[in-house]
Amino acid sequence: MEPFGKKLEFSVKQFEQAYEYAFMNQAFHLVYIVMFLQIKEELSKKEKSIQEARNEINLLRVKHAMDDAVKILKRFTRNGLLKKHRNYIKLTKLSSIA
């Protein structure tokens, strides 16, 4: 950014932490999106098997995203990064479940 006459207001570490906060948020939203995408209407036998395969792929994506989000959450909790936030107690309860 310096070639453009602008100075960054944050460090690389701060950027990585912000990215990980955003990732956790999006991982939780992904659960609802995948649930919404599961079609409940009548499909032919061929269409139904295709939709079931798509559902399995999407559920696997959710599983991997949630696994990564839990890893980030545990690391943040271990490093004391969440103590600054008022939802700290709720998040620590969530990390103890996983």
Secondary structure, DSSP 4 states (H G I P E B T S, - for coil): -GGGT---SS-HHHHHHHHHHHHHHHHHHHHHHHHHHS--S---HHHHHHHHHHHHHHHHHHHHHHHHHHHHHHHHHHTTTTTTSTTHHHHHHHHHH-
